[in-house]
Amino acid sequence: MSDTIIEKQVSGINTSDVELIPCNVGVIVRPYEENPYRMIERTESGLIVGVQSSQKVISNDSGEMEENEEYITCAKVIAVGPFTRNVKVGEDVFVVKHILKPIPFRKQNLWELDEQNILCRIVPKGTQND
């Protein structure tokens, strides 16, 4: 029965001929699994610095041990809305994870946020105003 409902909902729609276009100042991004810009260094004494921490921290709210979750993530811009001024498709950006809204489109791990919620763009030197 559920297959019949799904077939009726998408009948007549060629899903390979559609694309996502965010409204207004919306930006669709795909977060990287790991930050490609994280700098990992080895000190003279052999200490490795910059690797993501898997430490647990004591929560200020509950007093319990919790995973140390990163608050900011790096993502690739997939699509921009018609009134977006500062970011372009293909750029990498840093965003706050908790602001992202999931876009359930073909299981592609896409998320949406407004342009003003992007913390910064990552661009080659000398191209910041392009």
N, C-alpha and C positions, 0 to 999 in steps of 0.2 A: 504493500500500500504506500509506504513512504517513497519508494522509487517512482511511483506514478505521480505523486505530488510534485516531486522534484522535476520530473520530465515535463509536466505541465507548466511549471514556473519558468523554465528556460527554453521551452519550445519556441522556435522562430528566432532565437537569439544566437548568432554566431559569436561565441565568446572569444574567438581568436581575432575578431575584428573590432574589439572595444579597447579603450584605454582609460586610465584614470586621469581626470583633470580636477585638481582641487578648486574650490570656490574662493573668491576674493583674495585674501592674503594667506591662504592655506599652503602648506608645504608638505609633500609626502616624502618620507625618508625610509631607508632600510638600514637599521643599526648593524654595525660590524659586530661579529662575535667577540673579537678582541680589538683593542685600540691599536691601529697600525702606526700611530704616531708616538706611542709610549716609548720612551728612551730607556733602554736597559744597559746599565754600565757595570763594569767590574772594577772595584777599587784596587789599589795597590796591594792591600792586604788580602784580596780574594773575595771580599764581600760583594754579592750581587745586589744592585740597587735598581728599583723600578719595576720589579716583577709584581704582578697583582697579588695582593695579600689575601690569604685564606684564613686570616686570624678571626677569632671570635672576640666580640667586645661585650662589655656589660652595658645593658640598656639603661639609660637614665630614667625611662618611664617605668619599666617593670623590675629592674634589678636583676633580670635573668641574662644568661649568656645568649647572644644572638650572632648570626653571621654578619660580617662586615661587608655591607653591600655598597657598591659604587653608586654615587648619586648622578654622575654625569657620564654620558656615553657619546661615542663618535658614530656618525651615520653618513651615508651617501644620499644626496638629494636625488630623488627619482622623478618628481614632477612639481611644478610650482603653479600657483593660481594666477589669474590675469592681472591682479593688482600687486603682485609681489615685486618689490623693487631691488632688494639687496642680495638675494641668493639666486643661483642659477642651477639648472639641471646638471648633474655630474659633479658638483662641488661636494667636498666633505665639510661637515659642520659638527660642532659640539652642542648637545642639547641636554636638558634635564630629563631623566628617564620618566619621572612621575607625571610629566605634562603630556607625554605621548598618548594618542588615542589609536587603538588598533583599527586597521582597515582590512576586513575579511575578503580579500580579493585573490583568488587562485592560490591560496596558501603560500604567499610570497613574503611573509614577514614584513608587511608594510605598516607604517605608522604615520599619523597626521598630527601636525601642530601648526599654530599660527606663526607667521614670520617673526613677529616681535618676541617670540619665546626661544628663538635660536640665540645661543650665547655668543658664538663667533663662527666665522668661516675660515677654512684652511685653504689658502690660495698661494700660488708661487709669488715670490718676492717681486714687488714692483707692479702687481696687477690688482691691488686692493680696490681701486675705483672703477674697474672695467665693468 
